[in-house]
Amino acid sequence: MMLPLDLLMFAALIIAILIGYPVSFILAGIATLFAILGHFTGQFDMSLLGALGQRVFGVMTNDVLIAIPLFVFMGVVLEKSRIAEDLLETAGRLFGTLRGGLGISVVLVGALLAASTGIVGATVVAMGLIALPTMLRNGYDARLASGIVCTSGTLGQIIPPSTLLIILSDVMSNAYQQAQFRQGKFTIETISVGQVFAAALLPGLMLVAIYIVYLLVKAWLSPASAPAMQHEGERPSAREISGAILPPVLLIIAVLGSILGGIATPGEAAAVGAIGALLMASARFGNGNRKLVVAGAASLALLAVLISVHPVRLQRSDVGPLDWAAGALATLLVIVSAAAILQALARTFRADVLKPVMNSTLSVTTMIFATIITASIFSLVFRGLGGDHRIEEFLTNMPGGPDAALLFVMALVFLLGFFLDFVEISVILLPLVAPVLILMGHDPVWLSILIAINLQTSFLTPPFGFSLFYLRGAAPPEVTTGQIYQGVIPFIALQIAGIGLVWLLPQIATTLPGLIF
């Protein structure tokens, strides 16, 4: 009797991760070990490893994944330039005089930062350093305050643009294509990042609304746990509000609007976001001199409009005066934009911001791509050992049909979220189960959002919830680890309720992409 190497391979992966070894090394090492074992036992064809080079090349040239380092750069710039602090301070003074209002302001700022940075760690740390002490000074229960900060920070995983949604869109698109090939379809459809972003928008806002309703009810039932803010500064003026909120909102509109409107690819939109974040940081470090920043931003906007209205192609044989005028205007706009970008780079370098931003972007991007590449090696060997057929047989023969299979996968993702990172779950587990679920009739876009909310919850679940670690490092000493863990429990329940709503009402996730695409 032959050993079930595919099951042993998956078990070895989980054990090695729980021991604490770096995931990328584990994936590559276990894949290599079991490929050799499979070769000697006659269960694996070593010629399959010839596809590794093609798989790695496919990852490195993937147009969707190219957006990841640019979105990470955008988020880190906004975090390091302390634009998030301005938002938190302004929102706290705006809503803090209401009972529970300070908590609501943290949720709203978390949503805004999610749409402009998409980085959970940066958001949680910023709010842990600024908002948490303010809430504690104003009499908030430490458990409630900790839960608010942790949960608001995780909105960066479900509100686009987010790294999770980019990875999920790529994984689900590949799974959708595999499912169609298995059905004998060779004129295949696919799903795009824009569709997943559009599908995530309403569920993300729904979660924000659920959190706010919970805080209002909590403040009404237990006023002592979420009292009104006591004289933490004057109410902000309209100019202060617009100065703190308007730039991030315009950046969000530029990035999301260009993707959802079909104007730009995810990579191009991410480049717009990265440049926009640099210009915002330049305005902050410019000691009041913002003329070139404004001119550069306006030039970029006008350049986008000009190219869409009258494309500049001076190499054509039928170039007329209007083309030359458009070319001259485009050249001028490019010069002004380039000058603004160079000024932004110089200012952020002098402020000692650019180097930490580049280091953080490099480390985060390297971690993500190393995991994706080594996961593709693991997946190749696992499929070569017959693991994908075992999973398909298990799910299709499960009592209860497609709904029971999906419930099992969702429960498995939730449980793995206690121990694994969202990137690991996305690139290891989902390529194995998603094609089967799609073959069973589940809509891939809707499925992406269900899984995204589930993976968002993994940031809150102890013992390895990353938001808990981030807040533990940023929280005041008087806030205990036990209080942080207790504080997130109600919000985990709210997350599960959000998953249930999207499950029962698929229109929440499917209406917007259906209208746009």
C-alpha positions as CSV (number, residue, x, y, z in Angstrom):
1,M,0.0,0.0,0.0
2,M,1.4,3.4,-1.1
3,L,1.6,6.2,1.4
4,P,-0.7,9.1,0.6
5,L,2.1,11.6,0.0
6,D,-0.3,14.4,-0.9
7,L,-1.9,14.3,2.5
8,L,1.4,13.9,4.2
9,M,2.8,16.9,2.3
10,F,-0.1,19.2,3.4
11,A,0.3,18.0,7.0
12,A,4.0,18.6,6.9
13,L,3.4,22.1,5.7
14,I,1.0,23.0,8.5
15,I,3.4,21.5,11.2
16,A,6.4,23.3,9.8
17,I,4.5,26.6,9.7
18,L,3.3,26.2,13.3
19,I,6.9,25.5,14.4
20,G,7.8,28.9,13.1
21,Y,10.0,28.5,10.1
22,P,9.8,31.2,7.3
23,V,6.9,30.2,5.0
24,S,8.8,30.7,1.7
25,F,11.6,28.3,2.7
26,I,9.0,25.8,4.0
27,L,7.0,25.8,0.8
28,A,10.1,25.3,-1.4
29,G,11.7,22.8,0.9
30,I,8.7,20.6,1.5
31,A,7.9,20.7,-2.3
32,T,11.4,19.5,-3.1
33,L,11.4,16.8,-0.4
34,F,8.1,15.3,-1.5
35,A,9.0,15.5,-5.2
36,I,12.0,13.3,-4.4
37,L,10.0,11.0,-2.3
38,G,7.3,10.8,-4.9
39,H,9.9,10.0,-7.6
40,F,11.3,7.1,-5.6
41,T,7.9,5.7,-4.8
42,G,6.6,6.1,-8.3
43,Q,3.9,8.6,-7.4
44,F,5.5,11.7,-9.0
45,D,6.9,12.4,-12.5
46,M,10.0,14.6,-12.1
47,S,9.5,16.0,-15.7
48,L,6.7,18.1,-14.2
49,L,9.4,20.2,-12.5
50,G,10.3,21.5,-16.0
51,A,7.3,23.8,-15.7
52,L,8.9,25.7,-12.8
53,G,10.7,28.2,-14.9
54,Q,7.6,29.0,-16.8
55,R,5.6,29.4,-13.6
56,V,8.1,31.8,-12.1
57,F,8.3,33.8,-15.3
58,G,4.5,34.0,-15.3
59,V,4.4,35.4,-11.8
60,M,7.1,38.0,-12.5
61,T,5.4,39.2,-15.7
62,N,1.8,39.2,-14.4
63,D,0.3,42.5,-15.2
64,V,-2.1,42.3,-12.2
65,L,0.7,41.5,-9.6
66,I,2.8,44.4,-10.9
67,A,0.4,46.7,-9.1
68,I,1.3,45.3,-5.6
69,P,4.6,47.2,-5.1
70,L,3.1,50.4,-6.3
71,F,0.1,50.2,-4.0
72,V,2.4,49.2,-1.1
73,F,4.6,52.3,-1.9
74,M,1.5,54.5,-1.9
75,G,0.4,53.2,1.5
76,V,3.8,53.5,3.1
77,V,4.3,57.1,1.9
78,L,0.9,58.1,3.4
79,E,1.8,56.4,6.6
80,K,5.4,57.7,6.9
81,S,4.4,61.3,6.0
82,R,1.9,61.2,8.9
83,I,-1.1,62.2,6.8
84,A,-3.0,59.5,8.7
85,E,-2.4,61.5,11.9
86,D,-4.0,64.6,10.5
87,L,-7.1,62.6,9.5
88,L,-7.4,61.0,13.0
89,E,-7.0,64.3,14.8
90,T,-9.6,66.1,12.6
91,A,-12.2,63.3,12.7
92,G,-11.8,62.9,16.4
93,R,-12.6,66.6,17.0
94,L,-15.4,66.5,14.5
95,F,-17.4,63.5,15.9
96,G,-15.9,63.1,19.5
97,T,-18.6,65.2,21.2
98,L,-21.2,62.5,20.5
99,R,-21.6,59.5,22.8
100,G,-19.5,56.8,21.0
101,G,-18.5,59.5,18.5
102,L,-14.8,59.1,19.0
103,G,-15.1,55.3,18.2
104,I,-17.1,56.2,15.1
105,S,-14.5,58.7,14.0
106,V,-11.8,55.9,14.3
107,V,-14.0,53.6,12.1
108,L,-14.5,56.2,9.5
109,V,-10.9,57.2,9.4
110,G,-10.0,53.5,9.2
111,A,-12.2,53.2,6.1
112,L,-10.7,56.3,4.5
113,L,-7.1,55.0,5.2
114,A,-8.1,51.6,3.9
115,A,-9.1,53.1,0.6
116,S,-6.0,55.2,0.4
117,T,-3.3,53.0,2.0
118,G,-4.6,49.5,2.1
119,I,-1.9,48.5,4.6
120,V,-3.3,47.0,7.8
121,G,-0.1,47.4,9.9
122,A,0.3,51.0,9.1
123,T,-3.3,51.9,10.0
124,V,-3.4,49.9,13.2
125,V,-0.1,51.3,14.5
126,A,-1.1,54.9,13.6
127,M,-4.5,54.6,15.3
128,G,-2.9,52.7,18.2
129,L,-0.5,55.5,18.8
130,I,-3.0,58.4,18.3
131,A,-6.6,57.3,18.8
132,L,-6.2,54.7,21.5
133,P,-4.7,57.0,24.1
134,T,-7.3,59.6,23.3
135,M,-10.1,57.1,23.8
136,L,-8.6,55.9,27.1
137,R,-8.2,59.5,28.3
138,N,-11.9,60.1,27.6
139,G,-13.1,57.1,29.6
140,Y,-13.5,54.4,26.9
141,D,-13.4,50.8,28.1
142,A,-9.9,49.5,27.1
143,R,-11.4,46.4,25.6
144,L,-13.8,48.3,23.4
145,A,-11.2,50.8,22.3
146,S,-8.7,48.0,21.4
147,G,-11.4,46.2,19.4
148,I,-12.3,49.4,17.5
149,V,-8.6,50.1,16.6
150,C,-7.8,46.5,15.5
151,T,-11.0,46.1,13.5
152,S,-10.9,49.5,11.8
153,G,-7.3,48.7,10.7
154,T,-8.4,45.5,8.9
155,L,-10.7,47.4,6.6
156,G,-7.6,47.8,4.4
157,Q,-8.1,44.2,3.4
158,I,-11.7,44.5,2.0
159,I,-12.0,48.1,0.9
160,P,-10.2,48.5,-2.5
161,P,-7.5,49.0,-3.5
162,S,-6.0,46.3,-1.3
163,T,-3.2,43.8,-1.8
164,L,-5.5,41.0,-0.7
165,L,-8.0,41.8,-3.4
166,I,-5.3,42.0,-6.1
167,I,-3.9,38.6,-5.1
168,L,-7.5,37.1,-4.8
169,S,-8.4,38.4,-8.2
170,D,-5.4,36.7,-9.8
171,V,-6.0,33.4,-7.9
172,M,-9.7,33.4,-8.7
173,S,-9.2,34.3,-12.3
174,N,-6.8,31.4,-12.8
175,A,-9.3,29.1,-10.9
176,Y,-12.2,30.3,-13.1
177,Q,-10.1,29.5,-16.3
178,Q,-9.3,26.0,-14.9
179,A,-12.9,25.3,-14.2
180,Q,-13.9,26.3,-17.7
181,F,-11.2,24.1,-19.2
182,R,-12.5,21.2,-17.2
183,Q,-15.9,21.8,-18.6
184,G,-14.5,21.6,-22.1
185,K,-14.8,25.3,-22.8
186,F,-11.9,26.7,-24.8
187,T,-13.4,30.2,-25.4
188,I,-13.0,31.1,-21.8
189,E,-14.1,34.1,-19.8
190,T,-12.1,35.6,-17.0
191,I,-12.5,38.1,-14.1
192,S,-10.5,41.3,-13.6
193,V,-9.2,43.3,-10.7
194,G,-11.8,45.9,-11.5
195,Q,-14.6,43.5,-11.1
196,V,-13.3,42.3,-7.7
197,F,-12.7,45.9,-6.6
198,A,-16.2,46.8,-7.6
199,A,-17.7,43.8,-5.9
200,A,-15.8,44.6,-2.6
201,L,-16.9,48.2,-2.4
202,L,-20.4,47.7,-1.1
203,P,-19.5,44.9,1.3
204,G,-16.7,47.0,2.7
205,L,-19.0,49.9,3.3
206,M,-21.6,47.5,4.7
207,L,-19.0,46.4,7.3
208,V,-18.3,50.0,8.2
209,A,-22.0,50.5,8.7
210,I,-22.2,47.4,10.9
211,Y,-19.4,48.6,13.1
212,I,-21.0,52.0,13.5
213,V,-24.4,50.6,14.4
214,Y,-22.7,48.3,17.0
215,L,-20.9,51.3,18.5
216,L,-24.1,53.4,18.7
217,V,-26.0,50.5,20.4
218,K,-23.1,49.8,22.7
219,A,-22.9,53.5,23.7
220,W,-26.7,53.6,24.3
221,L,-26.7,50.4,26.4
222,S,-23.5,51.1,28.2
223,P,-22.8,54.9,28.3
224,A,-19.7,54.5,30.5
225,S,-17.9,52.3,28.0
226,A,-18.1,54.9,25.2
227,P,-18.6,58.4,26.6
228,A,-18.6,61.7,24.7
229,M,-15.2,63.4,24.2
230,Q,-14.3,65.9,26.9
231,H,-12.7,69.1,25.6
232,E,-9.9,67.6,23.4
233,G,-9.7,70.8,21.3
234,E,-12.1,73.0,19.4
235,R,-14.3,71.8,16.7
236,P,-12.3,71.8,13.4
237,S,-13.1,74.5,10.8
238,A,-14.3,73.8,7.3
239,R,-10.8,74.6,6.0
240,E,-9.2,72.1,8.4
241,I,-11.6,69.4,7.5
242,S,-11.1,69.9,3.7
243,G,-7.3,70.2,4.2
244,A,-7.2,66.8,6.0
245,I,-9.9,64.9,4.2
246,L,-10.0,66.2,0.6
247,P,-6.5,65.1,-0.6
248,P,-6.9,61.4,0.4
249,V,-10.5,61.4,-1.1
250,L,-9.2,62.8,-4.4
251,L,-6.4,60.2,-4.4
252,I,-9.0,57.5,-3.8
253,I,-11.2,58.8,-6.6
254,A,-8.2,59.0,-9.0
255,V,-7.1,55.4,-8.3
256,L,-10.4,53.6,-8.0
257,G,-12.2,55.8,-10.5
258,S,-9.5,55.0,-13.2
259,I,-9.8,51.3,-12.6
260,L,-13.6,51.0,-12.3
261,G,-14.1,53.4,-15.2
262,G,-11.8,51.3,-17.4
263,I,-9.5,54.2,-18.0
264,A,-6.4,52.6,-16.5
265,T,-5.1,49.1,-15.8
266,P,-4.4,48.2,-12.1
267,G,-0.7,48.8,-12.6
268,E,-1.3,52.2,-14.2
269,A,-3.8,53.2,-11.5
270,A,-1.3,52.1,-8.8
271,A,1.3,54.3,-10.5
272,V,-1.2,57.2,-10.2
273,G,-1.7,56.4,-6.5
274,A,2.1,56.3,-5.9
275,I,2.7,59.6,-7.5
276,G,-0.3,61.2,-5.8
277,A,0.9,60.0,-2.4
278,L,4.3,61.5,-3.2
279,L,2.8,64.8,-4.1
280,M,0.7,64.8,-0.9
281,A,3.9,64.1,1.1
282,S,5.7,66.9,-0.7
283,A,2.9,69.4,0.2
284,R,3.3,68.3,3.8
285,F,7.0,68.8,3.9
286,G,7.0,71.9,1.7
287,N,6.8,74.5,4.6
288,G,3.7,76.0,3.0
289,N,5.1,76.2,-0.6
290,R,2.6,74.1,-2.5
291,K,2.4,75.9,-5.8
292,L,4.5,73.3,-7.8
293,V,2.6,70.4,-6.1
294,V,-0.7,71.8,-7.1
295,A,0.6,72.6,-10.6
296,G,2.0,69.0,-10.9
297,A,-1.2,67.4,-9.8
298,A,-3.3,69.6,-12.2
299,S,-0.9,68.8,-15.0
300,L,-1.2,65.1,-14.5
301,A,-5.0,65.4,-14.5
302,L,-5.0,67.5,-17.6
303,L,-2.6,65.1,-19.3
304,A,-5.0,62.2,-18.6
305,V,-7.9,64.2,-20.1
306,L,-5.9,65.3,-23.1
307,I,-4.7,61.7,-23.9
308,S,-8.3,60.4,-23.7
309,V,-9.8,63.2,-25.8
310,H,-7.1,63.7,-28.4
311,P,-4.3,61.0,-28.4
312,V,-1.0,62.4,-29.3
313,R,0.7,60.4,-32.1
314,L,3.0,62.7,-34.0
315,Q,4.7,59.9,-35.9
316,R,1.6,59.6,-38.2
317,S,1.9,60.8,-41.8
318,D,-1.4,62.9,-41.6
319,V,-0.3,65.1,-38.6
320,G,-2.1,68.4,-38.6
321,P,-1.8,71.7,-36.7
322,L,-4.2,70.4,-34.0
323,D,-1.9,67.4,-33.4
324,W,1.1,69.6,-33.1
325,A,-0.7,71.9,-30.6
326,A,-1.8,68.8,-28.6
327,G,1.8,67.5,-28.6
328,A,3.2,70.9,-27.4
329,L,0.6,71.0,-24.6
330,A,1.4,67.4,-23.6
331,T,5.1,68.2,-23.5
332,L,4.5,71.2,-21.3
333,L,2.3,69.2,-18.9
334,V,4.9,66.4,-18.7
335,I,7.6,68.9,-17.9
336,V,5.6,70.5,-15.1
337,S,4.6,67.0,-13.7
338,A,8.2,65.8,-13.8
339,A,9.3,68.9,-12.0
340,A,6.7,68.4,-9.3
341,I,7.7,64.7,-8.9
342,L,11.4,65.5,-8.7
343,Q,10.6,68.1,-6.0
344,A,8.5,65.6,-4.1
345,L,11.4,63.1,-4.2
346,A,13.8,65.7,-3.0
347,R,11.6,66.9,-0.1
348,T,10.8,63.4,1.1
349,F,14.5,62.5,0.9
350,R,15.5,65.6,3.0
351,A,12.7,64.8,5.5
352,D,14.3,61.3,5.9
353,V,11.0,59.7,4.7
354,L,12.0,58.4,1.2
355,K,14.5,55.8,2.4
356,P,12.3,54.2,5.0
357,V,9.5,54.1,2.5
358,M,11.7,52.3,-0.1
359,N,12.9,49.9,2.6
360,S,9.4,49.0,3.7
361,T,8.1,48.7,0.2
362,L,11.0,46.4,-0.7
363,S,10.6,44.1,2.3
364,V,6.8,43.8,2.0
365,T,6.9,43.2,-1.8
366,T,9.7,40.7,-1.4
367,M,7.7,38.7,1.2
368,I,4.6,38.6,-1.0
369,F,6.3,37.6,-4.2
370,A,8.5,35.0,-2.5
371,T,5.4,33.4,-1.0
372,I,3.6,33.5,-4.3
373,I,6.5,31.9,-6.3
374,T,7.3,29.2,-3.7
375,A,3.5,28.5,-3.3
376,S,3.4,27.8,-7.1
377,I,6.2,25.3,-6.7
378,F,4.3,23.7,-3.8
379,S,1.1,23.6,-5.8
380,L,2.8,22.0,-8.8
381,V,4.2,19.1,-6.7
382,F,1.0,18.7,-4.8
383,R,-1.0,18.4,-8.0
384,G,1.6,16.0,-9.4
385,L,1.0,13.8,-6.4
386,G,-2.7,13.8,-7.1
387,G,-3.8,16.1,-4.3
388,D,-6.1,18.2,-6.5
389,H,-8.1,15.1,-7.5
390,R,-8.4,14.0,-3.9
391,I,-9.7,17.5,-2.9
392,E,-12.1,17.6,-5.8
393,E,-13.4,14.1,-5.0
394,F,-13.8,15.0,-1.3
395,L,-15.7,18.3,-2.0
396,T,-18.0,16.9,-4.7
397,N,-19.0,13.9,-2.6
398,M,-19.7,15.9,0.5
399,P,-23.3,15.6,1.8
400,G,-25.3,18.8,1.3
401,G,-24.0,19.6,-2.2
402,P,-22.4,22.9,-3.3
403,D,-23.5,24.9,-0.2
404,A,-22.0,22.4,2.2
405,A,-18.8,22.3,0.2
406,L,-18.5,26.1,0.4
407,L,-19.4,26.1,4.1
408,F,-16.6,23.6,4.7
409,V,-14.0,25.6,2.8
410,M,-15.1,28.8,4.5
411,A,-14.8,27.1,7.9
412,L,-11.3,25.8,6.9
413,V,-10.2,29.3,5.8
414,F,-11.5,30.7,9.1
415,L,-9.6,28.1,11.1
416,L,-6.4,28.5,9.1
417,G,-6.7,32.2,9.7
418,F,-5.8,31.5,13.4
419,F,-2.3,30.4,12.3
420,L,-1.5,31.5,8.8
421,D,-1.2,34.8,7.0
422,F,-3.7,35.9,4.3
423,V,-1.1,35.6,1.6
424,E,-0.3,32.0,2.5
425,I,-3.9,31.0,2.6
426,S,-4.6,32.7,-0.7
427,V,-1.8,31.2,-2.7
428,I,-1.6,27.8,-1.1
429,L,-5.2,26.7,-0.3
430,L,-7.4,28.7,-2.7
431,P,-5.8,27.4,-6.0
432,L,-6.7,23.9,-4.8
433,V,-10.3,24.4,-3.8
434,A,-11.5,27.4,-5.8
435,P,-11.8,25.6,-9.2
436,V,-13.9,22.8,-7.6
437,L,-16.2,25.4,-6.0
438,I,-16.6,27.2,-9.3
439,L,-17.4,24.0,-11.1
440,M,-20.1,23.3,-8.5
441,G,-21.8,26.5,-9.6
442,H,-20.6,29.3,-7.3
443,D,-20.0,32.7,-8.9
444,P,-16.2,33.5,-8.9
445,V,-16.7,37.2,-8.1
446,W,-19.1,36.6,-5.3
447,L,-16.8,33.8,-4.0
448,S,-13.9,36.2,-4.0
449,I,-15.7,38.6,-1.7
450,L,-16.8,35.9,0.7
451,I,-13.3,34.7,1.0
452,A,-11.9,38.2,1.3
453,I,-14.1,39.0,4.3
454,N,-13.1,35.7,5.8
455,L,-9.4,36.4,5.3
456,Q,-9.9,39.9,6.8
457,T,-11.2,38.2,9.9
458,S,-7.9,36.3,10.2
459,F,-6.2,39.6,11.2
460,L,-8.4,39.5,14.4
461,T,-8.3,35.9,15.4
462,P,-5.8,35.0,18.2
463,P,-3.2,33.7,18.7
464,F,-1.6,35.0,15.4
465,G,-3.9,37.8,14.3
466,F,-1.6,40.4,12.9
467,S,-3.7,43.3,14.0
468,L,-3.4,42.1,17.6
469,F,0.4,42.0,17.3
470,Y,0.5,45.5,15.7
471,L,-1.7,47.0,18.4
472,R,0.3,45.2,21.2
473,G,3.4,47.0,20.0
474,A,1.7,50.4,19.7
475,A,-0.7,50.3,22.7
476,P,0.1,52.0,26.1
477,P,1.4,49.8,28.8
478,E,-1.8,49.9,30.8
479,V,-3.7,48.1,28.0
480,T,-3.1,44.3,28.5
481,T,-2.9,41.6,25.9
482,G,-5.9,40.0,27.4
483,Q,-7.9,43.2,27.0
484,I,-6.9,43.4,23.3
485,Y,-8.0,39.8,22.8
486,Q,-11.3,40.3,24.6
487,G,-12.0,43.5,22.7
488,V,-11.9,41.9,19.2
489,I,-14.3,39.1,20.0
490,P,-17.5,41.1,19.4
491,F,-16.0,42.4,16.1
492,I,-15.1,38.8,15.0
493,A,-18.8,38.0,15.5
494,L,-19.8,41.1,13.4
495,Q,-17.4,39.9,10.7
496,I,-19.1,36.5,10.6
497,A,-22.5,38.3,10.4
498,G,-21.1,40.3,7.5
499,I,-20.1,37.0,5.7
500,G,-23.6,35.7,6.4
501,L,-25.2,38.8,4.9
502,V,-23.2,38.6,1.7
503,W,-24.0,34.8,1.5
504,L,-27.7,35.3,1.9
505,L,-27.8,38.4,-0.3
506,P,-25.3,37.9,-3.1
507,Q,-26.5,41.1,-4.7
508,I,-24.4,43.1,-2.2
509,A,-21.3,41.8,-4.0
510,T,-22.6,41.2,-7.5
511,T,-24.7,44.3,-8.3
512,L,-22.0,46.9,-8.7
513,P,-19.7,44.8,-11.0
514,G,-22.8,43.8,-13.0
515,L,-23.6,47.5,-13.6
516,I,-20.1,48.6,-14.4
517,F,-18.8,45.6,-16.3
